[in-house]
Amino acid sequence: MTAPTDIDSQRAFRAAIWGQCFGVQPQQALSRGLGLLYLYALGLSPQAILILLSGSVLIRGLLSVPAGYFADRIGKKRIGFFGQTLCIAGFGILTSAGWATAGRPRLLLAALGIVLFGAGTALFGAGWIALLSPLIPAQSRGRLLGRLRFARQLAAVGVGSLTAMWMTQTTPLAGFQLLFGLLTVCLVIRLLLYEQIPELEHTAGSRPHVVAALRAILAIPGYRRTCGLVSALFFAVGGIPMLFGLLEIEVLGLGDDEVWWLGVAMLVGHLVGSLAGGSLVDLVGGRRALFISQLAFAGSLMLFLARGMAPSLLLSAATASILFGMTKTTLEITTAAELIGLVPRQHKSLAISTCMSLVYLADSLAGLLIAALLPRLESLAVMRQGSWRLPGDIPATSYDLVLIALGGLLVVLLLWTLPPRDTLPRDTLPRDELPRDKLPRDKLAGRA
């Protein structure tokens, strides 16, 4: 294969950016409030909604490792193409759930659509970072990953704002179906743009068995610690957007348009995080960026819990949503940059997918545990009597108790990231990608 020129790489990276701008719309809609509102319009209970939305992430976690292995074995683009086909089918089925009979048929169709979308997302994401890796210069990983995320979040904010202006206090079910049909078209456009990205890295030779490959990956210095830390952080924050949304609907009594405007506020936070997160990673290193992220996550929870002291409930919720979105994107950029710098070329897709599998499993486990805990918390006598109060003398709900518990978990996790030493030096690269002036002398002698 002919080596790509800088122009070829720029063209491919531009296609990746545009593809993400279209592909982000369904994913953000499903996870940032619009999916929750649609499932409410289908007549599903809060517990069922939490299970379905967490189940999508669970499917991604279960399939990420085998998808990463086969991405290295048969090609990243082949797996990605098949995954995007599943995404399109899943979102189409989810859209059609509104035409089914209310009750169990709608629930089954919605579950099938979400499962297919989660499976497709896992297959697509298995080789995505590894596919882009040769297009990203090592010295500017954080900046370029931030640029990619900035573009997708800017598109999400723009489309989300237009959607919020179109929605009403009680948007009809047909309106949600129209929106989800348009989101399915976005997935088709992403698939067409995906075909313009070349697969520049091909691992030649025989492939080891998946168990042997995993053993080699787990032996990478710093890999297990990094994966464990980011998985614990995603567990602590994975269910927070859903808690925010349910609290806004059931406790604050906000309308569909107001709930989605707060979802757009979180997208604005993602946009700001795309600008600042990459620069923060390049400036202070991954470990310190994780430490700062934990403090910011705790701050967003405190803002939401102290909403009774704010001059406006909407202002407090919007500020908390912006801060959370900004921090979540910083955490995602930090994870991607650390993994790209950590793993060697061999088994790159599998190594990244293994870590992301743990992240998705932690994220989904958080949502499933919250779904199991909420009915039990609501049955507590202190909750029925309203004797627990939040700042501003407002009664605490079961959602607030879960937010408090997650805030305590974040404080505990601070001890893990407190040491100032980074998991990796800031310029860490796989040894086969190190510039010549950074190679040890014995390595230089071997190459001479």
C-alpha positions as CSV (number, residue, x, y, z in Angstrom):
1,M,0.0,0.0,0.0
2,T,1.3,3.5,-0.9
3,A,2.3,5.6,2.1
4,P,-0.3,8.4,2.6
5,T,0.6,12.0,2.1
6,D,-0.2,14.8,4.5
7,I,-3.0,15.8,2.2
8,D,-4.4,12.3,2.2
9,S,-4.3,12.2,6.0
10,Q,-6.0,15.6,6.3
11,R,-8.7,14.6,3.8
12,A,-9.3,11.4,5.8
13,F,-9.3,13.2,9.1
14,R,-11.8,15.7,7.7
15,A,-14.1,12.9,6.6
16,A,-13.8,11.5,10.2
17,I,-14.8,14.9,11.6
18,W,-17.8,15.2,9.3
19,G,-18.8,11.6,10.0
20,Q,-18.7,12.2,13.7
21,C,-20.8,15.4,13.3
22,F,-23.6,13.3,11.8
23,G,-23.0,10.1,13.9
24,V,-23.0,12.0,17.2
25,Q,-26.6,13.1,16.9
26,P,-28.3,9.7,17.6
27,Q,-25.9,8.8,20.3
28,Q,-26.2,12.1,22.2
29,A,-30.0,12.2,21.7
30,L,-30.3,8.8,23.3
31,S,-28.1,9.5,26.2
32,R,-28.7,13.2,26.9
33,G,-32.4,13.4,27.4
34,L,-34.2,13.0,24.1
35,G,-34.2,9.2,24.4
36,L,-35.5,9.4,27.9
37,L,-38.3,11.7,26.8
38,Y,-39.2,9.4,23.9
39,L,-39.3,6.3,26.2
40,Y,-41.5,8.3,28.6
41,A,-43.8,9.1,25.6
42,L,-43.9,5.3,24.9
43,G,-45.4,4.9,28.3
44,L,-42.4,3.1,30.0
45,S,-41.7,3.3,33.7
46,P,-38.6,5.1,35.1
47,Q,-37.1,1.8,36.2
48,A,-37.6,0.3,32.7
49,I,-36.1,3.4,31.1
50,L,-33.0,3.2,33.3
51,I,-32.6,-0.5,32.5
52,L,-33.0,0.1,28.7
53,L,-30.6,3.0,28.6
54,S,-28.0,1.2,30.8
55,G,-28.5,-2.0,28.8
56,S,-27.3,-0.3,25.6
57,V,-24.1,0.6,27.4
58,L,-23.9,-3.0,28.8
59,I,-24.1,-4.5,25.4
60,R,-21.2,-2.3,24.3
61,G,-19.2,-3.4,27.2
62,L,-19.8,-7.1,26.6
63,L,-19.0,-6.9,22.9
64,S,-16.1,-4.5,22.9
65,V,-13.4,-7.1,23.6
66,P,-14.4,-9.7,20.9
67,A,-15.1,-6.8,18.5
68,G,-11.6,-5.4,19.2
69,Y,-10.0,-8.8,18.6
70,F,-11.8,-9.3,15.3
71,A,-11.0,-5.8,14.3
72,D,-7.3,-6.6,14.5
73,R,-7.9,-10.0,12.9
74,I,-10.1,-9.2,9.9
75,G,-9.9,-5.4,9.6
76,K,-11.0,-2.4,11.5
77,K,-13.1,-1.0,8.6
78,R,-15.0,-4.3,8.0
79,I,-16.0,-4.5,11.6
80,G,-16.9,-0.8,11.7
81,F,-19.0,-1.1,8.6
82,F,-21.0,-4.0,10.0
83,G,-21.4,-2.1,13.3
84,Q,-22.8,0.9,11.6
85,T,-25.3,-1.2,9.7
86,L,-26.6,-2.6,13.0
87,C,-26.8,1.0,14.4
88,I,-29.0,2.0,11.4
89,A,-31.3,-1.1,11.9
90,G,-31.5,-0.5,15.6
91,F,-32.5,3.1,15.4
92,G,-35.0,2.3,12.7
93,I,-36.7,-0.3,15.0
94,L,-36.6,2.1,17.9
95,T,-38.4,4.7,15.8
96,S,-41.1,2.2,14.8
97,A,-41.8,1.3,18.4
98,G,-44.3,4.2,18.5
99,W,-46.5,2.5,16.0
100,A,-46.8,-0.7,18.1
101,T,-49.6,-1.3,20.7
102,A,-49.0,0.4,24.0
103,G,-47.5,-1.8,26.7
104,R,-45.4,-4.9,26.1
105,P,-45.1,-4.7,22.3
106,R,-43.6,-1.2,22.6
107,L,-41.3,-2.3,25.3
108,L,-40.0,-5.2,23.3
109,L,-39.5,-3.2,20.1
110,A,-37.7,-0.4,22.1
111,A,-35.5,-3.0,23.8
112,L,-34.6,-4.7,20.5
113,G,-33.8,-1.4,18.8
114,I,-31.6,-0.2,21.7
115,V,-29.8,-3.6,21.9
116,L,-29.0,-3.5,18.2
117,F,-27.8,0.1,18.4
118,G,-25.6,-0.8,21.4
119,A,-24.1,-3.8,19.6
120,G,-23.5,-1.7,16.5
121,T,-21.9,1.1,18.5
122,A,-19.5,-1.5,20.1
123,L,-18.5,-2.9,16.7
124,F,-18.0,0.5,15.2
125,G,-16.1,1.8,18.2
126,A,-13.8,-1.2,18.5
127,G,-11.5,0.0,15.8
128,W,-12.3,3.7,15.6
129,I,-9.4,5.1,17.7
130,A,-7.0,2.6,16.2
131,L,-8.2,3.5,12.7
132,L,-7.5,7.2,13.4
133,S,-4.3,6.7,15.3
134,P,-2.0,6.8,12.2
135,L,-3.6,10.1,11.1
136,I,-2.8,11.8,14.5
137,P,0.8,13.1,15.1
138,A,2.0,12.0,18.5
139,Q,2.9,15.4,19.7
140,S,-0.6,16.8,19.3
141,R,-2.8,13.9,20.2
142,G,-4.8,15.9,22.9
143,R,-5.3,18.9,20.6
144,L,-6.5,16.9,17.6
145,L,-8.7,14.6,19.6
146,G,-10.1,17.7,21.2
147,R,-10.7,19.2,17.7
148,L,-12.6,16.1,16.7
149,R,-14.8,16.2,19.8
150,F,-15.3,20.0,19.4
151,A,-16.6,19.6,15.9
152,R,-19.0,16.8,16.9
153,Q,-20.2,18.6,20.0
154,L,-20.7,21.9,18.1
155,A,-22.9,19.9,15.6
156,A,-24.8,18.3,18.6
157,V,-25.4,21.7,20.2
158,G,-26.6,23.2,17.0
159,V,-29.0,20.4,16.1
160,G,-30.1,20.1,19.8
161,S,-30.9,23.8,20.0
162,L,-33.1,23.6,16.9
163,T,-34.8,20.5,18.3
164,A,-35.5,22.2,21.6
165,M,-37.0,25.3,19.9
166,W,-39.3,22.9,17.9
167,M,-40.4,20.9,20.9
168,T,-43.3,21.9,23.2
169,Q,-44.2,21.3,26.8
170,T,-45.9,18.0,25.8
171,T,-44.4,16.9,22.5
172,P,-46.7,14.2,20.8
173,L,-45.3,10.8,20.1
174,A,-45.4,11.3,16.4
175,G,-43.1,14.3,16.8
176,F,-40.5,12.1,18.6
177,Q,-40.8,9.5,15.8
178,L,-40.1,12.2,13.2
179,L,-37.0,13.2,15.1
180,F,-35.7,9.7,15.5
181,G,-36.4,9.0,11.8
182,L,-34.1,12.0,11.0
183,L,-31.5,10.7,13.4
184,T,-31.5,7.4,11.5
185,V,-30.7,9.3,8.3
186,C,-27.8,10.9,10.1
187,L,-26.4,7.3,10.7
188,V,-26.7,6.5,7.0
189,I,-24.7,9.7,6.1
190,R,-22.0,8.7,8.7
191,L,-21.7,5.3,7.0
192,L,-21.0,7.0,3.6
193,L,-18.4,9.3,5.1
194,Y,-16.7,6.4,6.9
195,E,-15.9,4.8,3.6
196,Q,-13.5,7.7,2.8
197,I,-11.2,6.9,5.8
198,P,-8.4,4.5,4.8
199,E,-7.1,1.8,7.1
200,L,-3.4,2.6,7.2
201,E,-2.2,0.1,9.8
202,H,-2.5,-3.6,9.0
203,T,-0.9,-6.1,11.4
204,A,0.7,-8.7,9.3
205,G,1.5,-12.4,10.1
206,S,-0.4,-14.9,12.1
207,R,-2.7,-13.7,14.9
208,P,-2.4,-15.2,18.4
209,H,-5.3,-16.6,20.2
210,V,-7.4,-14.0,22.0
211,V,-6.3,-15.3,25.4
212,A,-2.6,-14.9,24.4
213,A,-3.3,-11.5,23.0
214,L,-5.0,-10.4,26.2
215,R,-2.1,-11.7,28.3
216,A,0.3,-9.6,26.2
217,I,-1.9,-6.5,26.6
218,L,-2.3,-6.9,30.4
219,A,1.5,-7.0,30.6
220,I,1.8,-3.5,29.1
221,P,3.3,-1.2,31.9
222,G,0.6,1.0,33.4
223,Y,-2.2,-0.5,31.4
224,R,-4.1,-2.2,34.2
225,R,-3.8,0.7,36.5
226,T,-5.0,3.2,33.9
227,C,-8.0,1.0,32.9
228,G,-8.9,0.4,36.5
229,L,-8.9,4.1,37.4
230,V,-10.9,5.3,34.4
231,S,-13.4,2.5,34.9
232,A,-14.0,3.4,38.5
233,L,-14.5,7.1,37.5
234,F,-17.0,6.1,34.8
235,F,-18.9,3.9,37.3
236,A,-19.1,7.0,39.6
237,V,-20.5,9.3,37.0
238,G,-22.2,6.9,34.5
239,G,-25.7,7.2,35.8
240,I,-25.7,11.0,36.6
241,P,-27.1,12.2,33.3
242,M,-30.1,9.9,33.6
243,L,-30.6,10.9,37.3
244,F,-30.5,14.6,36.2
245,G,-33.2,13.9,33.6
246,L,-35.5,11.9,35.8
247,L,-35.2,14.4,38.6
248,E,-36.1,17.2,36.2
249,I,-39.2,15.4,35.0
250,E,-40.5,13.8,38.1
251,V,-39.4,16.2,40.9
252,L,-39.0,19.6,39.2
253,G,-41.9,19.0,36.9
254,L,-40.3,20.5,33.8
255,G,-41.8,20.2,30.3
256,D,-40.3,18.3,27.4
257,D,-38.8,21.4,25.9
258,E,-37.2,22.5,29.2
259,V,-35.7,19.0,29.9
260,W,-34.2,19.0,26.4
261,W,-32.9,22.5,26.8
262,L,-31.0,21.3,29.9
263,G,-29.8,18.4,27.7
264,V,-28.5,21.0,25.3
265,A,-26.8,22.8,28.2
266,M,-24.9,19.5,28.9
267,L,-24.0,19.4,25.2
268,V,-22.6,23.0,25.5
269,G,-20.5,21.7,28.4
270,H,-19.2,18.9,26.1
271,L,-18.4,21.6,23.6
272,V,-16.4,23.6,26.1
273,G,-14.7,20.5,27.3
274,S,-13.6,19.6,23.7
275,L,-11.8,23.0,23.6
276,A,-10.3,22.9,27.0
277,G,-9.9,19.2,27.7
278,G,-7.4,18.4,25.0
279,S,-5.2,21.4,25.9
280,L,-5.4,20.4,29.6
281,V,-4.2,16.8,28.8
282,D,-1.3,18.1,26.8
283,L,-0.4,20.7,29.5
284,V,-0.6,18.8,32.7
285,G,-0.7,15.1,31.7
286,G,-3.3,12.4,32.0
287,R,-3.1,11.7,35.7
288,R,-3.5,15.3,36.8
289,A,-6.3,15.8,34.3
290,L,-8.2,12.9,35.9
291,F,-7.7,14.5,39.3
292,I,-9.0,17.8,38.1
293,S,-12.0,16.0,36.5
294,Q,-13.0,14.4,39.8
295,L,-13.1,17.8,41.5
296,A,-15.2,19.2,38.7
297,F,-17.6,16.2,38.8
298,A,-18.1,16.7,42.6
299,G,-18.8,20.4,41.9
300,S,-21.5,19.7,39.4
301,L,-23.3,17.4,41.9
302,M,-23.1,20.0,44.6
303,L,-24.6,22.6,42.3
304,F,-27.6,20.3,41.6
305,L,-28.1,19.4,45.2
306,A,-28.0,23.0,46.3
307,R,-30.6,24.0,43.7
308,G,-32.9,25.3,46.5
309,M,-30.4,28.1,47.3
310,A,-30.2,29.3,43.7
311,P,-32.2,32.2,42.5
312,S,-33.6,29.9,39.7
313,L,-34.0,26.1,39.6
314,L,-33.4,26.2,35.9
315,L,-30.2,28.3,36.3
316,S,-28.8,25.8,38.9
317,A,-29.7,22.8,36.8
318,A,-28.2,24.4,33.7
319,T,-25.0,25.3,35.4
320,A,-24.6,21.8,36.9
321,S,-25.3,20.3,33.4
322,I,-22.7,22.5,31.7
323,L,-20.1,21.7,34.2
324,F,-20.8,17.9,34.1
325,G,-20.7,17.9,30.3
326,M,-17.5,19.8,30.2
327,T,-15.8,17.4,32.7
328,K,-17.2,14.2,31.1
329,T,-15.6,15.2,27.7
330,T,-12.3,16.0,29.4
331,L,-12.4,12.5,31.0
332,E,-13.1,10.9,27.6
333,I,-10.3,12.8,25.9
334,T,-7.9,11.9,28.7
335,T,-8.8,8.2,28.4
336,A,-8.4,8.2,24.6
337,A,-5.0,10.1,24.7
338,E,-3.6,7.8,27.4
339,L,-4.6,4.7,25.6
340,I,-3.2,5.8,22.3
341,G,0.1,6.6,24.0
342,L,0.1,3.5,26.1
343,V,-0.5,0.6,23.7
344,P,1.9,-0.6,21.0
345,R,0.8,-1.1,17.3
346,Q,0.3,-4.8,17.7
347,H,-3.2,-5.6,19.3
348,K,-4.0,-1.9,19.3
349,S,-7.7,-2.3,18.6
350,L,-8.0,-5.2,21.2
351,A,-6.1,-3.2,23.8
352,I,-8.2,-0.1,23.5
353,S,-11.4,-2.2,23.2
354,T,-10.6,-4.1,26.4
355,C,-10.2,-0.9,28.4
356,M,-13.3,0.6,26.9
357,S,-15.2,-2.6,27.6
358,L,-14.4,-2.2,31.3
359,V,-15.5,1.5,31.0
360,Y,-18.8,0.6,29.4
361,L,-19.5,-2.2,31.9
362,A,-18.8,0.1,34.8
363,D,-21.1,2.8,33.2
364,S,-23.9,0.3,32.7
365,L,-23.5,-1.3,36.1
366,A,-24.0,2.2,37.6
367,G,-27.3,2.7,35.8
368,L,-28.6,-0.8,36.6
369,L,-27.7,-0.4,40.3
370,I,-29.5,2.9,40.4
371,A,-32.6,1.3,38.8
372,A,-32.6,-1.4,41.5
373,L,-32.0,1.1,44.4
374,L,-34.6,3.7,43.6
375,P,-37.7,1.7,44.6
376,R,-36.1,0.7,47.8
377,L,-35.0,4.2,48.7
378,E,-38.5,5.5,47.9
379,S,-40.0,3.0,50.4
380,L,-37.9,4.4,53.3
381,A,-40.0,6.0,56.0
382,V,-37.7,9.1,56.1
383,M,-38.4,9.6,52.4
384,R,-42.1,9.3,52.8
385,Q,-42.1,11.8,55.7
386,G,-39.8,14.3,53.9
387,S,-37.6,14.6,57.0
388,W,-34.3,14.7,55.0
389,R,-33.7,18.2,53.7
390,L,-31.3,19.7,51.2
391,P,-29.6,23.2,51.3
392,G,-32.4,25.7,50.8
393,D,-34.8,23.7,53.0
394,I,-36.2,21.5,50.2
395,P,-37.0,17.9,50.8
396,A,-34.5,15.3,49.6
397,T,-35.7,12.7,47.1
398,S,-34.4,9.2,46.4
399,Y,-32.6,10.7,43.3
400,D,-30.8,13.2,45.6
401,L,-29.7,10.4,47.9
402,V,-28.1,8.6,45.0
403,L,-26.4,11.8,43.9
404,I,-25.0,12.2,47.4
405,A,-23.7,8.6,47.5
406,L,-22.0,9.1,44.1
407,G,-20.4,12.3,45.4
408,G,-19.0,10.4,48.3
409,L,-17.6,7.8,45.9
410,L,-15.8,10.5,43.9
411,V,-14.2,11.8,47.1
412,V,-12.9,8.2,47.8
413,L,-11.5,7.9,44.3
414,L,-9.6,11.2,44.8
415,L,-7.2,9.1,47.0
416,W,-6.4,7.0,43.9
417,T,-5.4,9.9,41.8
418,L,-3.9,12.1,44.5
419,P,-0.2,11.3,44.0
420,P,1.2,13.9,41.6
421,R,3.1,11.4,39.5
422,D,1.4,10.7,36.2
423,T,0.5,7.1,35.2
424,L,2.7,7.8,32.2
425,P,5.2,10.6,31.2
426,R,3.4,13.2,29.2
427,D,5.3,12.3,26.0
428,T,4.7,8.5,26.4
429,L,4.6,6.7,23.1
430,P,4.8,3.0,22.1
431,R,8.4,2.1,21.7
432,D,7.9,1.4,18.0
433,E,6.6,5.0,17.5
434,L,9.2,6.9,19.6
435,P,11.2,9.6,17.8
436,R,14.9,8.7,17.4
437,D,16.0,11.4,19.9
438,K,13.8,9.8,22.6
439,L,15.1,6.2,22.2
440,P,17.4,4.7,24.8
441,R,21.0,4.4,23.8
442,D,20.8,0.6,23.7
443,K,17.9,0.8,21.3
444,L,19.8,3.3,19.1
445,A,22.8,1.0,19.0
446,G,20.5,-1.9,17.9
447,R,19.2,0.2,15.1
448,A,22.6,1.5,13.9
